[in-house]
Amino acid sequence: MSLEKYEATIQACLSCAMHCESCSSECLLEKNLENMKRCIELTKQCSSVCILTSRFLASDSDFVPQICNLCIEVCEACAAECAKNYMDPCAEACQKCADACRLLSLQFT
């Protein structure tokens, strides 16, 4: 599979990572940090897995299907948590990334 076929997924992953970092920073400004703990954890984890996924895609790794499946799982968990906390831009970016990874992973089945 050529790298051009990964471009949309790489962009979705990078966008998601940036939204997650921003969301995490916003969560840290909340008065009751205990209520935001799960959101902060998931946005940090999601950002990390999205960066890792984009790197695996850029290098055309043999493990693209596996990393995409992990990315889907983490992004969907993060999207749900962010939506619950009214962090809609982050939730949308996470869902777009999960959808892009899902679409790509279908090409491997």
C-alpha positions, 0 to 999 in steps of 0.5 A, a space after each residue: 500500500 502506498 504512503 499516499 493511501 495513509 495520508 488522510 489517516 495520518 492527518 486525522 491522527 495528527 489533528 486528534 493528537 493536537 486536539 487532545 493536547 489542547 483539551 488536556 490543558 483546558 481540563 487542567 484549568 478546571 476548578 475540580 480537577 478530580 472530576 476531570 481526571 479521567 478526561 485528562 488521562 484519556 486525552 494524554 493517552 489518545 494523543 500518544 497513540 495517535 502520534 505513534 499511529 501516524 509514525 507507524 503509518 508514515 513508515 509503512 510498518 507491518 503492524 499498521 493493522 494492529 496499531 490502527 485497531 488500538 487507535 480506534 479503541 483509545 480514540 473512541 474511549 476518549 471521544 466518549 469522555 470528552 463528549 461527556 465533559 462538553 469538550 466537543 471539538 476534541 470528541 469530534 477529532 477523536 471520532 474522526 480519527 477512529 473513523 479514519 483508522 477503521 476505514 483504513 483497517 478495512 483495507 487489510 481484511 
